[in-house]
Each structure stands twice: as C-alpha cells, then as structure tokens.
Amino acid sequence: MSRVFGIDLGTTYSCIAYIDEYGKPVVLKNSDGDLTTPSVVMVETEGNVIVGSEAKRSLEIDPDRTVQFIKRKMGKEDDTFTLNDREYSAPELSAYILEKLVNDANEELRQQGVIENGEEIKDVVITCPAYFGMQEREATKTAGEIAGLNVIDIINEPTAAAISYGAMGSEKNETVLVYDLGGGTFDITVMNINGNEISVVCTGGDDTLGGKNWDEALIDYLVERYQEEFGDDEDPTDQDEALANLYGQVETWKKALTAREKVNVVV
C-alpha cells in the first residue's frame, strides 16, 4: 500500500488520518465509532493491554494499572510508569496507543474497501509539539518503531495545522501564528510561509499546561463547595477512586459549559 498516514499522538486524545483519492484528509474511526481515541493505557495483565475509552473508564476503579498523560514524559530522563507491578517507558506505552489506532484504522479501511485483506498500514508521519527537542522527537519515533511502523517523519503540529488549513501555495508569502491549546500541552508558533516552504520563526509553550488544568481547577472548586456544605474535614478527593471518578465527570461538565451558562452537578 503506497499511502502514508498521519497520526496525531496527543496527550489526552489521538487520531489517525489519510488523504483520499480526491485529495481530502479523512480521519478514521476507531472500534467505538469515534474519530479520536483517549490516550489512556491500562495493563490488565502483561499479555492484555487495553487502550482507549475502556482504559479511560478504568481510571476510576483501577488507578494502579492505568495511566494517562504519557506524552508529558516522552524524552524525559524520568520517563517510566509502574503499572501492575511492572515498569514501562513512555515510548513503550505510546506504542500501545499507536497499535490501537492502526489496528482500528486497518479494520475501518477494509470495511470501506480502501484496502484488501492482508494489506495494512505501515508508513506514517507522526506529529509533535513544535517545542519538542531531539530527545522527545526520538522517543516519539521509537514509539512508532516499537509499534511496528515505518516512521517516515516527525513533524511539528503547527506545521501540520498550517498545511491542513491550506496556508501554503505558490503565491503565498506571509507570516502566520498558530496557537495550540491541547489537553495536556500548550504551544504557540510563528511561521513564515513562502510558497510551499514553511519555516518556524520562533516557538514557545508549556508542556504541563492544557485542558487537564481546567479539569483540576473545576475539581478544586467542587471540593471547596463540598467542604462549605459538609465541613473542612470532608474531602471527596481523599480516595484515589473517588478522585479518578471526578476527573472523568468534570471533563463532561466542562464540555457542557460550551453550550450552557450553568451546569448542576452531583458530587
């Protein structure tokens, strides 16, 4: 198969896409029918690793065997997680996410008749934040290789965004700013576009800032309201399972506030 697939290996959600015969990007659905897959890994046993929505639900009841926000440790000196009494590196866990994306995409492509039985995705380009250094990029590439993929390139997320929005062209000569606030990372990049050439002028960001921090702020607010009602000695986040359950719920409540001015919740 000659197609090259693009993968967004995100801090909180990941997805995979390709360019169809009409030159349009198509994001492929996972086995749950969703366009994005939670970047969450659960090690049920050494021989059974679960990725995605089911793993995300396990954050509530199995926090010692489940991990999220893996991307924040990619390429770092301390890049390991202990799950089910075994140590895993960030690239190793990220490889499970990539395998899930590719396996689900293969099935979707077969159902659509895009590929034949026996064909599978091999060639990929993986995006990363513009501020990722060589170690982080190498860790991302390693994750792809562990997953059995041929990683053609690691490209900057803002570059991918500029391409997606059609910012390039033979007569283009302009400077653009790409602002990327994700689930776990934030960056802002100034790029110069000259025809089909993109060059990064400067970039900055914070690899520990994202939607997760909004979730934490909402949890702090709920704890404060809870203690106003039941006393300062009562903390609904004292237990790991209760805290994980809150994390799952506040994301839903946060999204509801996109359409509503007020959301009533039960803690």
N, C-alpha and C positions, 0 to 999 in steps of 0.2 A: 504494500500500500504506500503510495507516494505522498499522502497528506502529512502535513506537520500540524500537531495540535498544540494549542496554547493552554497553559494551566496557571490559574491564579491560586497559589498556595497561601491562603490567608491565615491570619491569626485566629479568627473566630469562624470564618466560613471559607470554603474553597470551591472552585468550579473548573470545568474543562470545556473548551470550545474549538471549533474548526471553521475554515472558510468553505462555504458550499460552492456548487458549480456556477452560481450567479454572483460570486464574489462577496457574499454577505456572511458575516460571522454568525455562527449558530452555537448557542450554549446547550450542552447536552444534559438531559435529566438523569438523576440518579435512580436507584431502585425504588425510592419512595415517591418518585414522580416530581421531585423538587429540582430546581435549577442550581441550587447551592447545597453543599454538604457541610455540616458542622465539623470543624477541625478538632474533633474530640476523639480520643482513643481510650478504649477500655480493654485491659488484659484480663479476660475471664480465666483462661488457663494459658500456659505457654504455647499451646497449639491452637488456641482460639482467641484471636484478637478482633474486637468489634470496633467499627469506625462509624461516625455519623450520628444520626438522630437517636438511635438506640443507646449509643455510648453516652450521649449528652444526658439522656434520662437517667443513666446510671450514676451521674454525678451526685444525685440526691441520696442514693442508697448504697453506693459502693465507692466512696471518695478515695479509698486507699488503692483502688485498682483502675482509676480513671484519671485522665489528665487532659487539660486544655491549655491554650495559650503557649503551645510548644514553640511557635515561631520566635518568641521573645528570647529564647535561649540558643537559637541557631548561631553557630560560630563562636559562641561564648566559651570562656575557659571552663566554667561550670555549666555544662550542657546536658547533665544527666537527670533522669527522673527514676524513682524507685516505685515500681508497680508490682503488686502481688509478689513481694519479696525478691524481685529481680531488677537490676539496673538497666535502663535503656537510655541511649543517647538521643538527642533531639533529631538528628538526621534519620536514625532508625525508626523513631515514631512517626516522623513526617513521611517516611517511605510507606507506612501502612495507609496513610491518608491518600497518597498518590496511587497506590494499588487499588484502593476503593474507587477513586474517581475513574481510573482507566478501565477497571473491570465493568463498572456500571455503564460507562460510555460505550464499551465494546458491545454490550448487550443491546443498548439503545440503537446503535448503528446497524446491528444485524436485523433488528426488528423493522427498521426503516428501509432495509435493503441497500444501505450505503456500502456495506462491506459483506463479503461472503463468509460462510463458516470456515474457520481456520485462519482467517485474517485477524489481525489485532493491532492496536495502537502501539507504536514503538518510538517514533520520532516526536519529540516535544520541545517546546520552549517554555520555560518557567519564569514567571515574573517575581521581582523582589523590590523592596523599598529602595529609593534612589540613594539613601544614605548607607545602605549595606556596604561594608568593606569586603576585601578579598576573602577573609575567613568566613563571613556569613554567606557569601556567594558560593564558595567552595562547599560549604555544608549543605546548601540547597541543591547543588549539583550532585553531591554524594547521595542525598536522599533519593533523587531520581534514579541514580545508578543502582542503589540497593533495591529499588522497586522494579528493576529490570528494564528501564527505559534508556533510550539514546537521547541524552540531553544535548540538543544542538546549541542552545544558548541560554544564558540567564540574562534577561533584560529588565530594565528599570520599569516599575509600574507606571510612573508618569509618562514615560516614552510610549508604553503600550496604550495609555489613555489618549495621548495625542494622535496616535495612529488610528485608534478606534473612532475618534471624533472627526476624522478627516482633516486634521490640521496641516497635513502635508500636501504638496502639489508643486508642479513645475514653476508656477509663478509666485509661490508663497515666499515671503521674506519678512518674517516678523518674530517678535519675542512674545512668548506666552508664559503664563503662570498656571501650574497645575497644583491644586490643593487636594490632598488625600487624607481624609479622616476615616480611619477604619475601626474595626472592633478592638484592636489592641495596639495599633501603631498610628502615628500621625507624621506626615511629612508635607513639605511644600517645596516645589521645584520651579526654577526659572529656566526656560529652554529657549534656544534660538533655532528657528526653523527656516532653512534656506533650501527651497525646492523639496527634494526628498531626503535631505540631510537634517538630522536632529542632533544638536549638541547641548549638553547640560551646562548652563552658565554657573548656577550655584544651587545648592540644596541644603535644607536643614530639617530638623524634625525631632521627635521624641519617641523612642521605641517602647516607652512604657505609658503612653497616653492613647486612649481610644474609648470606644463605646463602653468598655468594661468599667472605666472610671465613672461614667454616668450611672451605671448599674450600682456601683459601690456607694455613690452619693445618695441614690434612692434608698438603698438599704440602711444607710446611716440615718436618713430622715425617718424611715419606718421604725427603726429602733428607738429613736428619740420620742416619737409619738406613742409607741408602745409603753415606754417607761413613764411617760406622763400619765398614762392611764392605770398602769399596774405597779408602779414603783421602780426606783432606780436599781433595785436588786434583781429585777427581772430582765433578762436579755434573751430574745428569741434566736440569737446567733451563737449562743454558747455551745450548742451541739453541731458537729460537722454536717450531719444530715439535714438539720434544720436550715443551716446557712446555705448549703447547696440547693435546697428546695427554694429558698428565697431568690437565689441567683437566677434560677430558671423562671420564676414568676415575674421578677422585676423587668426582665427583658420584654416579656409580653405586655406588661403595663406601660413600659416606656414607648413601645410601638403604638399602643392605643392612644397615647397622648399626641401622636402625629395628627390624628383626626379629631380628637376631642380635647376640650379645655380642662376636663376634670375626670378622674377615674377613681371609683371607690374600690378599695382592696380589703381583703381579709387576711390577717396575719395570725 
